Amino acid sequence: MKRPYNIRATIRTAAAVLLLCAPAKAMAQEAKPFAPKLFGVLKTRFETDTQTGDLRFNINNARLGVKGEAGGTAGLFRYQFQADLNSEGKLSILDTYVAFASGAFEVSLGQQLYHFGTELSRGPGKNYFASSSFLTTYVGSYYTERNDKIPAAAGNLGARDIGILFTYKGTEQFPVGILAGLVNGYGINNMAWHRNVNFVARLWIDPGQIVDGFGIAGNYYTGKTPLGNDITMAGGELRYMKERWIIEGEYASRWLGTASGTDRLDLAAVHAIYRQPVRQWGPVKFIAPMIRWDYGRNIALLDQSDILHLNAQRITGGLTIGFVKKLLQCELRLNYEHYLIDRRPAAIEANPAFHNKFIAEFFLAF
């Protein structure tokens, strides 16, 4: 026998379904799901030392990472993990952080780039040349001199540290970016207990925000090194990016407290790049001639038990052949590096890092 239609039961059922579905629908509209995305950089190269005739094939970088985000209209959480699978033949953990953003404000906590300058923060994925600039390589350098009790020692802060960063990314009404943060000062993968934290700050205006094509930035860092030195870094940047041109210059100084006084290091990097699209060149989408000038005054290097100081300049000329329309995606780089050094002690003469060289590098980023 067919049961009579119960309108009250139907209304109760419909109301229950609406109550259950309404918040789920609202959450689906407001929230973004955790959606991990893989990214990476691979740099393989052939290089030859034109002074000695030595040559080698080399895997310069093999980085792989995952990043994602989740959040709603009230804010957005970001996360990122990144590792270098070939850091001198070893696995090196680079990024492990979580960030929360709301509007133009963001706070990030973990191991991450601390953003002292564009050059230092580039990494292999955003460097237009096969080799890093002097500024990137040496700005965070520190050392202690040899004495009767201890041998000389040296290290580098690197571009990453563990800490907290507060960032204001700027708006159309106020297009000035501001960053301030506190970090351990021990570099990556080092969570030693200590009584000091290092401070970093940065102000910037992106190219084109105020003046057509031009951008400017200032950077500051102060604190202690892992060897106990007082260290301060400061620098400035001027950039021009418009249409096919990229012209950038950056200067930085580092003051280091040593047993014999304050050691000052001055560094500069200037480069110019012109991207020329091409047609009917098979897989080639553009060519980009480029040139870079590097400068370093009072670079300190550890040679066994002594600290050596030198002044050096480098001119790098290059041609990048791109297989997609944009730079820094899939390209072949042909670079020649020529070094100009005031004096060449035997240790510097024997160091291939300061030899003229030709580099052919394949770059792939995804």
C-alpha contacts under 8 A as a table, 3 or more apart, distances in Angstrom:
res1	aa1	res2	aa2	distance
6	N	9	A	5.52
6	N	10	T	6.48
7	I	10	T	5.02
7	I	11	I	6.22
8	R	11	I	5.18
8	R	12	R	6.25
9	A	12	R	5.11
9	A	13	T	6.15
10	T	13	T	5.14
10	T	14	A	6.14
11	I	14	A	5.15
11	I	15	A	6.08
12	R	15	A	5.18
12	R	16	A	6.21
13	T	16	A	5.16
13	T	17	V	6.28
14	A	17	V	5.15
14	A	18	L	6.22
15	A	18	L	5.12
15	A	19	L	6.16
16	A	19	L	5.14
16	A	20	L	6.23
17	V	20	L	5.18
17	V	21	C	5.99
18	L	21	C	5.12
18	L	22	A	5.72
19	L	22	A	5.57
19	L	23	P	7.22
20	L	23	P	6.55
20	L	24	A	6.94
21	C	24	A	5.20
21	C	25	K	6.05
22	A	25	K	5.22
22	A	26	A	6.23
23	P	26	A	4.94
23	P	27	M	6.00
24	A	27	M	5.13
24	A	28	A	6.10
25	K	28	A	4.98
25	K	29	Q	6.26
26	A	29	Q	5.13
26	A	30	E	6.21
27	M	30	E	5.09
27	M	31	A	5.60
28	A	31	A	5.55
28	A	32	K	7.40
30	E	71	G	7.47
30	E	72	G	4.52
30	E	73	T	5.81
31	A	70	A	6.65
31	A	71	G	4.85
31	A	72	G	4.05
31	A	73	T	7.34
32	K	69	E	7.21
32	K	70	A	4.71
32	K	71	G	5.18
32	K	72	G	6.20
33	P	69	E	7.28
33	P	70	A	5.23
33	P	71	G	7.41
34	F	68	G	6.19
34	F	69	E	5.60
34	F	70	A	5.10
35	A	68	G	5.40
35	A	69	E	6.60
35	A	70	A	7.71
36	P	66	V	6.06
36	P	67	K	5.37
36	P	68	G	4.57
36	P	69	E	7.62
37	K	66	V	5.35
37	K	67	K	5.28
37	K	68	G	5.97
38	L	64	L	7.34
38	L	65	G	5.75
38	L	66	V	4.52
38	L	67	K	6.64
38	L	366	F	7.94
39	F	64	L	5.96
39	F	65	G	5.26
39	F	66	V	6.08
39	F	67	K	7.78
39	F	365	A	7.48
39	F	366	F	5.24
40	G	62	A	7.49
40	G	63	R	5.15
40	G	64	L	4.28
40	G	65	G	5.89
40	G	365	A	5.70
40	G	366	F	5.47
41	V	61	N	6.98
41	V	62	A	5.87
41	V	63	R	5.08
41	V	64	L	6.71
41	V	124	P	7.34
41	V	125	G	5.92
41	V	363	F	7.48
41	V	364	L	5.78
41	V	365	A	4.46
41	V	366	F	6.68
42	L	59	I	7.99
42	L	60	N	7.86
42	L	61	N	5.56
42	L	62	A	4.65
42	L	63	R	6.44
42	L	363	F	5.97
42	L	364	L	5.26
42	L	365	A	6.47
43	K	59	I	6.11
43	K	60	N	5.44
43	K	61	N	5.10
43	K	62	A	6.57
43	K	124	P	7.98
43	K	361	E	6.69
43	K	362	F	5.78
43	K	363	F	4.80
43	K	364	L	6.61
44	T	57	F	7.77
44	T	58	N	5.94
44	T	59	I	4.47
44	T	60	N	5.82
44	T	61	N	7.23
44	T	361	E	5.70
44	T	362	F	5.42
44	T	363	F	6.87
45	R	57	F	5.83
45	R	58	N	5.29
45	R	59	I	6.31
45	R	60	N	7.09
45	R	359	I	6.84
45	R	360	A	5.56
45	R	361	E	4.09
45	R	362	F	6.13
46	F	55	L	7.55
46	F	56	R	5.97
46	F	57	F	4.53
46	F	58	N	6.26
46	F	359	I	5.84
46	F	360	A	5.25
46	F	361	E	6.36
47	E	55	L	5.68
47	E	56	R	5.69
47	E	57	F	6.52
47	E	58	N	7.79
47	E	357	K	6.87
47	E	358	F	5.60
47	E	359	I	4.35
47	E	360	A	6.30
48	T	53	G	6.57
48	T	54	D	5.76
48	T	55	L	4.09
48	T	56	R	6.52
48	T	357	K	5.56
48	T	358	F	5.43
48	T	359	I	6.66
49	D	52	T	5.70
49	D	53	G	5.34
49	D	54	D	5.23
49	D	55	L	6.05
49	D	352	P	7.41
49	D	355	H	6.50
49	D	356	N	6.09
49	D	357	K	4.47
49	D	358	F	6.73
50	T	53	G	5.33
50	T	54	D	7.49
50	T	355	H	7.54
50	T	356	N	5.73
50	T	357	K	5.16
50	T	358	F	6.99
51	Q	355	H	6.45
51	Q	356	N	6.22
51	Q	357	K	7.53
59	I	62	A	7.25
59	I	86	N	7.53
60	N	86	N	7.59
61	N	84	D	6.90
61	N	85	L	7.65
61	N	86	N	6.12
61	N	87	S	7.14
61	N	124	P	7.25
62	A	84	D	5.66
62	A	85	L	5.38
62	A	86	N	5.66
63	R	82	Q	7.04
63	R	83	A	5.68
63	R	84	D	4.25
63	R	85	L	5.84
63	R	86	N	7.66
64	L	82	Q	5.73
64	L	83	A	5.62
64	L	84	D	6.45
64	L	85	L	7.32
65	G	80	Q	7.24
65	G	81	F	5.35
65	G	82	Q	3.88
65	G	83	A	6.16
66	V	80	Q	5.83
66	V	81	F	5.35
66	V	82	Q	6.43
67	K	78	R	7.36
67	K	79	Y	5.52
67	K	80	Q	4.27
67	K	81	F	6.35
68	G	78	R	5.78
68	G	79	Y	5.60
68	G	80	Q	6.75
69	E	76	L	6.77
69	E	77	F	5.35
69	E	78	R	4.27
69	E	79	Y	6.27
70	A	76	L	5.81
70	A	77	F	5.21
70	A	78	R	6.65
71	G	74	A	7.52
71	G	75	G	5.77
71	G	76	L	4.26
71	G	77	F	5.71
72	G	75	G	5.59
72	G	76	L	6.14
73	T	76	L	7.66
74	A	102	S	6.61
75	G	100	F	6.85
75	G	101	A	5.53
75	G	102	S	4.49
75	G	103	G	7.36
76	L	100	F	5.63
76	L	101	A	5.12
76	L	102	S	6.45
77	F	98	V	7.07
77	F	99	A	5.62
77	F	100	F	4.51
77	F	101	A	6.41
78	R	98	V	5.66
78	R	99	A	4.98
78	R	100	F	6.29
78	R	101	A	7.91
79	Y	96	T	7.66
79	Y	97	Y	5.81
79	Y	98	V	4.42
79	Y	99	A	6.24
80	Q	95	D	6.35
80	Q	96	T	5.80
80	Q	97	Y	5.72
80	Q	98	V	6.71
81	F	94	L	7.40
81	F	95	D	4.89
81	F	96	T	4.67
81	F	97	Y	6.94
82	Q	93	I	6.36
82	Q	94	L	5.32
82	Q	95	D	4.77
82	Q	96	T	6.86
83	A	91	L	7.00
83	A	92	S	5.58
83	A	93	I	4.39
83	A	94	L	5.10
83	A	95	D	6.94
84	D	87	S	5.89
84	D	91	L	5.85
84	D	92	S	5.14
84	D	93	I	6.44
84	D	94	L	6.91
85	L	89	G	7.77
85	L	90	K	6.62
85	L	91	L	4.75
85	L	92	S	6.59
86	N	89	G	4.89
86	N	90	K	5.43
86	N	91	L	5.92
86	N	92	S	7.61
87	S	90	K	5.01
87	S	91	L	6.01
87	S	92	S	6.08
93	I	96	T	7.82
93	I	188	I	7.73
93	I	189	N	7.12
94	L	111	Q	7.14
94	L	112	Q	7.16
94	L	160	R	7.48
94	L	188	I	6.89
95	D	110	G	7.85
95	D	111	Q	5.35
95	D	112	Q	5.12
95	D	113	L	7.83
96	T	110	G	5.81
96	T	111	Q	5.08
96	T	112	Q	6.67
97	Y	108	S	6.77
97	Y	109	L	5.55
97	Y	110	G	4.15
97	Y	111	Q	5.58
97	Y	112	Q	6.45
98	V	108	S	5.67
98	V	109	L	5.64
98	V	110	G	6.57
99	A	106	E	6.76
99	A	107	V	5.53
99	A	108	S	3.92
99	A	109	L	6.29
100	F	106	E	5.55
100	F	107	V	5.46
100	F	108	S	6.37
101	A	104	A	7.28
101	A	105	F	5.63
101	A	106	E	4.11
101	A	107	V	6.53
102	S	105	F	5.37
102	S	106	E	6.31
103	G	106	E	7.95
104	A	168	Y	5.49
104	A	169	K	5.14
104	A	170	G	6.08
104	A	171	T	6.86
105	F	166	F	7.56
105	F	167	T	5.72
105	F	168	Y	4.62
105	F	169	K	6.46
106	E	166	F	5.93
106	E	167	T	5.08
106	E	168	Y	6.48
106	E	169	K	7.97
107	V	164	I	7.13
107	V	165	L	5.64
107	V	166	F	4.57
107	V	167	T	6.22
108	S	164	I	5.65
108	S	165	L	5.31
108	S	166	F	6.73
109	L	162	I	7.72
109	L	163	G	5.85
109	L	164	I	4.52
109	L	165	L	6.66
110	G	162	I	5.26
110	G	163	G	5.51
110	G	164	I	6.60
111	Q	160	R	6.74
111	Q	161	D	5.41
111	Q	162	I	4.09
111	Q	163	G	6.46
111	Q	188	I	6.84
111	Q	189	N	7.92
112	Q	160	R	5.21
112	Q	161	D	5.83
112	Q	162	I	6.40
112	Q	163	G	7.78
113	L	121	S	6.50
113	L	159	A	5.70
113	L	160	R	4.29
113	L	161	D	6.57
114	Y	121	S	7.84
114	Y	159	A	6.61
114	Y	160	R	5.73
114	Y	161	D	6.55
114	Y	165	L	7.40
114	Y	181	G	7.70
114	Y	183	V	7.95
114	Y	200	V	7.22
115	H	118	T	7.12
115	H	120	L	7.30
115	H	121	S	5.63
115	H	159	A	7.35
115	H	202	R	7.47
116	F	120	L	6.47
116	F	121	S	6.93
116	F	159	A	7.66
116	F	200	V	7.08
116	F	201	A	7.42
116	F	202	R	6.87
116	F	219	N	5.67
116	F	220	Y	6.79
116	F	221	Y	7.13
117	G	120	L	5.66
117	G	121	S	6.32
117	G	202	R	7.69
117	G	217	A	7.81
117	G	218	G	7.56
117	G	219	N	5.94
117	G	235	G	7.50
117	G	236	G	7.70
117	G	237	E	7.66
118	T	121	S	5.19
118	T	122	R	6.08
118	T	237	E	7.95
119	E	122	R	5.40
119	E	133	S	7.45
119	E	135	L	6.93
119	E	136	T	5.71
119	E	250	E	7.50
120	L	123	G	7.13
120	L	135	L	7.09
120	L	136	T	4.54
120	L	137	T	7.88
120	L	159	A	5.84
121	S	159	A	6.11
122	R	125	G	6.85
122	R	126	K	4.91
122	R	127	N	5.70
123	G	126	K	5.86
123	G	127	N	6.25
124	P	127	N	5.34
124	P	132	S	7.95
125	G	328	L	6.93
125	G	365	A	6.73
126	K	328	L	6.44
127	N	130	A	7.43
127	N	131	S	7.97
127	N	132	S	7.08
127	N	328	L	7.80
128	Y	327	L	7.94
128	Y	328	L	6.95
129	F	132	S	7.00
129	F	318	G	7.67
129	F	333	R	7.47
129	F	335	N	7.39
130	A	333	R	6.90
130	A	335	N	6.83
130	A	359	I	7.20
130	A	361	E	6.59
132	S	136	T	6.13
132	S	137	T	6.60
133	S	136	T	5.24
133	S	137	T	6.32
133	S	269	A	6.64
133	S	294	D	6.48
134	F	137	T	5.04
134	F	138	Y	5.90
134	F	139	V	7.79
134	F	267	L	6.87
134	F	268	A	7.48
134	F	269	A	7.30
134	F	294	D	6.07
134	F	295	Y	6.77
134	F	296	G	6.55
135	L	138	Y	5.57
135	L	139	V	5.36
135	L	251	Y	7.84
135	L	252	A	7.27
135	L	267	L	5.39
135	L	268	A	6.15
135	L	269	A	6.63
135	L	294	D	7.79
135	L	295	Y	7.98
135	L	296	G	7.58
136	T	139	V	6.15
137	T	140	G	7.63
138	Y	141	S	5.20
138	Y	156	N	7.46
138	Y	299	I	7.21
139	V	233	M	7.64
139	V	252	A	7.25
139	V	253	S	7.25
139	V	254	R	6.32
139	V	265	L	7.60
139	V	267	L	7.21
140	G	156	N	5.11
140	G	157	L	4.89
140	G	158	G	6.04
140	G	233	M	7.94
140	G	254	R	7.46
141	S	154	A	7.41
141	S	155	G	5.82
141	S	156	N	4.22
141	S	157	L	6.44
141	S	300	A	7.72
142	Y	154	A	5.64
142	Y	155	G	5.47
142	Y	156	N	5.95
142	Y	157	L	7.86
142	Y	225	T	7.14
142	Y	229	N	7.69
142	Y	256	L	6.85
142	Y	300	A	8.00
143	Y	152	A	7.26
143	Y	153	A	5.44
143	Y	154	A	3.96
143	Y	155	G	6.25
143	Y	227	L	7.41
143	Y	229	N	7.95
143	Y	258	T	7.85
143	Y	300	A	7.93
143	Y	307	I	7.99
144	T	152	A	5.50
144	T	153	A	5.32
144	T	154	A	6.43
144	T	227	L	7.28
144	T	229	N	7.89
144	T	258	T	6.45
144	T	259	A	7.61
145	E	151	P	7.12
145	E	152	A	4.62
145	E	153	A	6.83
145	E	258	T	7.43
145	E	259	A	7.20
145	E	306	D	7.24
145	E	307	I	6.71
146	R	149	K	7.88
146	R	150	I	5.89
146	R	151	P	4.49
146	R	152	A	4.10
146	R	153	A	7.66
146	R	305	S	6.87
146	R	306	D	6.67
147	N	150	I	5.57
147	N	151	P	6.40
147	N	152	A	7.57
148	D	151	P	7.91
151	P	305	S	5.84
151	P	306	D	7.96
152	A	302	L	7.47
152	A	305	S	5.33
152	A	306	D	5.89
152	A	307	I	6.87
153	A	302	L	7.00
153	A	305	S	7.77
154	A	301	L	7.72
154	A	302	L	6.26
157	L	160	R	7.68
157	L	185	G	7.01
157	L	186	Y	6.69
157	L	187	G	5.36
157	L	225	T	7.43
158	G	161	D	7.81
158	G	187	G	6.22
159	A	187	G	7.79
160	R	187	G	5.93
160	R	188	I	5.99
161	D	183	V	6.15
161	D	184	N	6.66
161	D	185	G	6.59
161	D	186	Y	6.75
161	D	187	G	4.50
161	D	188	I	5.11
162	I	183	V	5.50
162	I	184	N	5.87
162	I	185	G	7.85
162	I	187	G	7.07
162	I	188	I	6.67
162	I	189	N	7.94
162	I	191	M	7.81
163	G	181	G	7.33
163	G	182	L	5.60
163	G	183	V	4.06
163	G	184	N	6.20
164	I	181	G	5.54
164	I	182	L	5.56
164	I	183	V	6.46
165	L	179	L	6.94
165	L	180	A	5.85
165	L	181	G	4.14
165	L	182	L	6.62
166	F	179	L	5.68
166	F	180	A	5.38
166	F	181	G	5.88
167	T	177	G	7.42
167	T	178	I	5.72
167	T	179	L	4.43
167	T	180	A	6.63
168	Y	177	G	5.48
168	Y	178	I	5.02
168	Y	179	L	6.36
169	K	175	P	7.80
169	K	176	V	7.08
169	K	177	G	4.56
169	K	178	I	6.55
170	G	174	F	5.74
170	G	175	P	4.48
170	G	176	V	4.90
170	G	177	G	4.80
170	G	178	I	7.57
171	T	174	F	4.98
171	T	175	P	4.86
171	T	176	V	7.43
172	E	175	P	5.45
175	P	205	I	6.38
175	P	206	D	7.93
175	P	209	Q	6.37
175	P	210	I	7.59
176	V	203	L	6.93
176	V	204	W	5.77
176	V	205	I	5.07
176	V	206	D	7.93
177	G	202	R	7.89
177	G	203	L	5.58
177	G	204	W	5.05
177	G	205	I	6.16
178	I	201	A	7.58
178	I	202	R	5.84
178	I	203	L	4.76
178	I	204	W	6.73
179	L	200	V	7.89
179	L	201	A	5.36
179	L	202	R	4.99
179	L	203	L	6.51
180	A	199	F	7.47
180	A	200	V	5.68
180	A	201	A	4.33
180	A	202	R	6.58
181	G	199	F	5.86
181	G	200	V	5.35
181	G	201	A	6.53
182	L	197	V	6.17
182	L	198	N	5.58
182	L	199	F	4.83
182	L	200	V	6.46
183	V	197	V	5.73
183	V	198	N	5.25
183	V	199	F	6.56
183	V	200	V	7.86
184	N	187	G	7.42
184	N	191	M	7.73
184	N	196	N	7.48
184	N	197	V	5.17
184	N	198	N	6.10
185	G	197	V	6.54
185	G	198	N	5.58
185	G	223	G	7.27
185	G	224	K	6.54
185	G	225	T	6.16
185	G	226	P	6.87
186	Y	190	N	6.02
186	Y	191	M	7.68
186	Y	192	A	7.92
186	Y	225	T	6.88
186	Y	226	P	5.55
187	G	190	N	6.39
194	H	197	V	7.93
196	N	223	G	7.59
196	N	224	K	7.31
197	V	223	G	6.63
197	V	224	K	7.63
198	N	221	Y	7.35
198	N	222	T	5.79
198	N	223	G	4.28
198	N	224	K	6.53
199	F	221	Y	5.67
199	F	222	T	5.45
199	F	223	G	6.34
200	V	219	N	7.80
200	V	220	Y	5.71
200	V	221	Y	4.35
200	V	222	T	6.65
201	A	219	N	5.99
201	A	220	Y	5.20
201	A	221	Y	6.45
202	R	217	A	7.22
202	R	218	G	5.73
202	R	219	N	4.53
202	R	220	Y	6.32
203	L	217	A	5.53
203	L	218	G	5.32
203	L	219	N	6.67
204	W	215	G	7.49
204	W	216	I	5.68
204	W	217	A	4.00
204	W	218	G	6.39
205	I	209	Q	6.59
205	I	210	I	7.71
205	I	215	G	5.31
205	I	216	I	5.37
205	I	217	A	6.29
206	D	209	Q	5.74
206	D	214	F	7.40
206	D	215	G	4.74
206	D	216	I	6.79
207	P	210	I	7.69
207	P	211	V	7.39
207	P	212	D	7.16
207	P	213	G	4.98
207	P	214	F	4.38
207	P	215	G	3.81
207	P	216	I	7.43
207	P	239	R	6.71
207	P	240	Y	6.35
207	P	241	M	6.26
208	G	211	V	5.32
208	G	212	D	4.45
208	G	213	G	4.31
208	G	214	F	5.44
208	G	215	G	6.58
208	G	241	M	7.90
209	Q	212	D	7.20
209	Q	213	G	7.97
209	Q	214	F	7.84
209	Q	215	G	7.47
210	I	214	F	7.73
211	V	214	F	5.50
211	V	215	G	7.52
213	G	239	R	7.99
213	G	240	Y	5.21
213	G	241	M	5.10
213	G	242	K	5.20
214	F	238	L	7.37
214	F	239	R	5.61
214	F	240	Y	4.52
214	F	241	M	6.61
215	G	238	L	5.92
215	G	239	R	4.95
215	G	240	Y	6.30
216	I	236	G	7.59
216	I	237	E	5.47
216	I	238	L	4.68
216	I	239	R	6.18
217	A	236	G	5.63
217	A	237	E	5.00
217	A	238	L	6.75
218	G	234	A	7.69
218	G	235	G	5.85
218	G	236	G	4.38
218	G	237	E	6.37
219	N	233	M	7.90
219	N	234	A	5.50
219	N	235	G	5.18
219	N	236	G	6.13
220	Y	232	T	7.58
220	Y	233	M	5.70
220	Y	234	A	4.47
220	Y	235	G	6.69
221	Y	232	T	5.55
221	Y	233	M	4.97
221	Y	234	A	6.40
222	T	230	D	7.77
222	T	231	I	5.68
222	T	232	T	4.22
222	T	233	M	6.33
223	G	230	D	5.96
223	G	231	I	5.52
223	G	232	T	6.56
224	K	227	L	7.88
224	K	228	G	5.69
224	K	229	N	5.47
224	K	230	D	4.75
224	K	231	I	5.62
225	T	228	G	5.14
225	T	229	N	5.21
225	T	230	D	6.57
225	T	231	I	6.57
226	P	229	N	7.52
229	N	256	L	6.53
229	N	257	G	5.33
229	N	258	T	6.60
230	D	256	L	5.82
230	D	257	G	5.01
231	I	254	R	7.11
231	I	255	W	5.68
231	I	256	L	4.68
231	I	257	G	6.45
232	T	254	R	5.72
232	T	255	W	5.19
232	T	256	L	6.73
233	M	252	A	6.98
233	M	253	S	5.65
233	M	254	R	4.40
233	M	255	W	6.38
234	A	252	A	5.59
234	A	253	S	5.57
234	A	254	R	6.74
235	G	250	E	7.34
235	G	251	Y	5.38
235	G	252	A	3.93
235	G	253	S	6.23
236	G	250	E	5.85
236	G	251	Y	5.55
236	G	252	A	6.57
237	E	248	E	7.54
237	E	249	G	5.78
237	E	250	E	4.36
237	E	251	Y	6.52
238	L	248	E	5.99
238	L	249	G	5.40
238	L	250	E	6.49
239	R	246	I	7.69
239	R	247	I	5.91
239	R	248	E	4.35
239	R	249	G	6.30
240	Y	245	W	7.57
240	Y	246	I	5.87
240	Y	247	I	5.06
240	Y	248	E	6.16
241	M	244	R	7.82
241	M	245	W	5.73
241	M	246	I	4.66
241	M	247	I	6.46
242	K	245	W	5.45
242	K	246	I	6.83
244	R	274	Y	5.54
244	R	275	R	5.06
244	R	276	Q	6.99
245	W	272	A	7.45
245	W	273	I	5.87
245	W	274	Y	4.84
245	W	275	R	6.70
246	I	272	A	5.75
246	I	273	I	5.09
246	I	274	Y	6.56
247	I	270	V	7.58
247	I	271	H	5.82
247	I	272	A	4.40
247	I	273	I	6.39
248	E	270	V	5.71
248	E	271	H	5.60
248	E	272	A	6.65
249	G	268	A	7.47
249	G	269	A	5.69
249	G	270	V	4.21
249	G	271	H	6.57
250	E	268	A	5.69
250	E	269	A	5.44
250	E	270	V	6.50
251	Y	266	D	7.66
251	Y	267	L	5.79
251	Y	268	A	4.38
251	Y	269	A	6.64
252	A	266	D	6.07
252	A	267	L	5.36
252	A	268	A	6.44
253	S	264	R	6.89
253	S	265	L	5.47
253	S	266	D	4.53
253	S	267	L	6.22
254	R	263	D	7.96
254	R	264	R	5.63
254	R	265	L	5.04
254	R	266	D	6.65
255	W	262	T	6.32
255	W	263	D	5.62
255	W	264	R	4.62
255	W	265	L	6.56
256	L	262	T	5.48
256	L	263	D	5.00
256	L	264	R	6.45
257	G	261	G	6.05
257	G	262	T	4.68
257	G	263	D	6.36
258	T	261	G	5.17
258	T	262	T	5.89
258	T	263	D	6.79
264	R	298	N	7.12
265	L	296	G	7.40
265	L	297	R	5.89
265	L	298	N	5.31
265	L	299	I	6.31
266	D	295	Y	7.95
266	D	296	G	5.81
266	D	297	R	5.15
266	D	298	N	7.01
267	L	294	D	7.70
267	L	295	Y	5.50
267	L	296	G	4.57
267	L	297	R	6.48
268	A	294	D	5.85
268	A	295	Y	5.05
268	A	296	G	6.67
269	A	292	R	7.10
269	A	293	W	5.75
269	A	294	D	4.66
269	A	295	Y	6.44
270	V	292	R	5.61
270	V	293	W	5.32
270	V	294	D	6.75
271	H	290	M	7.23
271	H	291	I	5.57
271	H	292	R	4.10
271	H	293	W	6.34
272	A	290	M	5.63
272	A	291	I	5.62
272	A	292	R	6.62
273	I	288	A	6.51
273	I	289	P	6.10
273	I	290	M	4.42
273	I	291	I	6.82
274	Y	288	A	5.35
274	Y	289	P	5.92
274	Y	290	M	6.56
275	R	286	F	6.62
275	R	287	I	6.00
275	R	288	A	4.33
275	R	289	P	7.12
276	Q	286	F	5.41
276	Q	287	I	5.36
276	Q	288	A	5.89
277	P	285	K	5.89
277	P	286	F	4.09
277	P	287	I	6.49
277	P	325	K	7.48
278	V	281	W	6.61
278	V	284	V	7.23
278	V	285	K	5.49
278	V	286	F	5.10
278	V	287	I	7.27
279	R	282	G	7.94
279	R	284	V	7.96
279	R	285	K	6.77
281	W	284	V	5.35
281	W	285	K	7.16
282	G	285	K	7.99
283	P	323	F	5.73
284	V	287	I	7.80
284	V	321	I	6.73
284	V	322	G	5.80
284	V	323	F	4.76
284	V	324	V	7.33
285	K	321	I	7.82
285	K	322	G	5.64
285	K	323	F	5.24
285	K	324	V	5.57
285	K	325	K	5.54
286	F	321	I	6.12
286	F	322	G	5.11
286	F	323	F	7.11
286	F	324	V	7.60
286	F	325	K	6.56
287	I	319	L	6.94
287	I	320	T	5.65
287	I	321	I	4.67
287	I	322	G	6.04
288	A	319	L	5.62
288	A	320	T	4.99
288	A	321	I	6.55
288	A	322	G	7.86
289	P	317	G	7.89
289	P	318	G	5.85
289	P	319	L	4.44
289	P	320	T	6.36
290	M	317	G	6.07
290	M	318	G	5.19
290	M	319	L	6.15
290	M	320	T	7.84
291	I	315	I	7.38
291	I	316	T	5.62
291	I	317	G	4.58
291	I	318	G	6.15
292	R	315	I	5.85
292	R	316	T	5.09
292	R	317	G	6.63
293	W	313	Q	7.29
293	W	314	R	5.81
293	W	315	I	4.84
293	W	316	T	6.54
294	D	313	Q	5.40
294	D	314	R	4.97
294	D	315	I	6.51
295	Y	311	N	7.92
295	Y	312	A	6.01
295	Y	313	Q	4.52
295	Y	314	R	6.65
296	G	299	I	6.16
296	G	311	N	5.67
296	G	312	A	5.28
296	G	313	Q	6.32
297	R	310	L	6.79
297	R	311	N	4.48
297	R	312	A	6.57
298	N	309	H	5.42
298	N	310	L	5.21
298	N	311	N	5.38
299	I	309	H	5.34
299	I	310	L	5.30
299	I	311	N	6.29
299	I	312	A	7.93
300	A	307	I	6.32
300	A	308	L	5.56
300	A	309	H	4.59
300	A	310	L	6.83
301	L	307	I	5.57
301	L	308	L	5.13
301	L	309	H	6.38
302	L	305	S	7.10
302	L	306	D	5.95
302	L	307	I	4.73
302	L	308	L	6.31
303	D	306	D	5.23
303	D	307	I	5.99
303	D	308	L	6.68
303	D	347	A	6.98
310	L	341	I	7.52
310	L	342	D	7.23
310	L	343	R	7.16
311	N	341	I	6.07
311	N	342	D	5.89
311	N	343	R	7.78
312	A	339	Y	7.11
312	A	340	L	5.73
312	A	341	I	4.42
312	A	342	D	6.47
313	Q	339	Y	5.87
313	Q	340	L	4.92
313	Q	341	I	6.27
314	R	337	E	6.72
314	R	338	H	5.54
314	R	339	Y	4.43
314	R	340	L	5.88
315	I	337	E	5.87
315	I	338	H	5.26
315	I	339	Y	6.59
316	T	335	N	6.62
316	T	336	Y	5.59
316	T	337	E	4.48
316	T	338	H	6.35
317	G	335	N	5.73
317	G	336	Y	5.45
317	G	337	E	6.75
318	G	333	R	7.06
318	G	334	L	5.42
318	G	335	N	4.25
318	G	336	Y	6.34
319	L	333	R	6.03
319	L	334	L	5.28
319	L	335	N	6.65
320	T	331	E	6.55
320	T	332	L	5.68
320	T	333	R	4.46
320	T	334	L	6.23
321	I	331	E	5.47
321	I	332	L	5.10
321	I	333	R	6.40
322	G	325	K	6.93
322	G	326	K	7.43
322	G	327	L	6.90
322	G	329	Q	8.00
322	G	330	C	6.12
322	G	331	E	4.32
322	G	332	L	6.50
323	F	330	C	5.62
323	F	331	E	5.69
324	V	327	L	7.75
324	V	329	Q	6.95
324	V	330	C	6.24
324	V	331	E	7.74
326	K	329	Q	6.55
327	L	330	C	7.57
327	L	331	E	7.64
328	L	331	E	7.17
328	L	363	F	7.54
328	L	364	L	7.54
328	L	365	A	6.82
329	Q	363	F	7.19
329	Q	364	L	5.56
329	Q	365	A	4.91
329	Q	366	F	6.93
330	C	362	F	7.74
330	C	363	F	5.67
330	C	364	L	4.57
330	C	365	A	6.46
331	E	362	F	6.01
331	E	363	F	5.31
331	E	364	L	6.70
332	L	360	A	7.18
332	L	361	E	5.76
332	L	362	F	4.62
332	L	363	F	6.23
333	R	359	I	7.70
333	R	360	A	5.64
333	R	361	E	5.01
333	R	362	F	6.29
333	R	363	F	7.50
334	L	358	F	7.57
334	L	359	I	5.88
334	L	360	A	4.70
334	L	361	E	6.59
335	N	358	F	5.84
335	N	359	I	5.15
335	N	360	A	6.52
336	Y	356	N	7.56
336	Y	357	K	5.88
336	Y	358	F	4.51
336	Y	359	I	6.32
337	E	356	N	5.41
337	E	357	K	5.39
337	E	358	F	6.47
338	H	355	H	7.52
338	H	356	N	4.76
338	H	357	K	7.00
339	Y	354	F	6.50
339	Y	355	H	6.59
339	Y	356	N	5.88
341	I	344	R	6.68
344	R	347	A	7.79
344	R	348	I	5.58
344	R	349	E	5.61
345	P	348	I	5.29
345	P	349	E	6.12
346	A	349	E	4.97
346	A	350	A	6.18
347	A	350	A	5.26
347	A	351	N	6.29
348	I	351	N	5.02
348	I	354	F	6.95
349	E	352	P	7.80
349	E	354	F	7.53
349	E	355	H	7.83
351	N	354	F	5.99
351	N	355	H	7.18
352	P	355	H	4.98
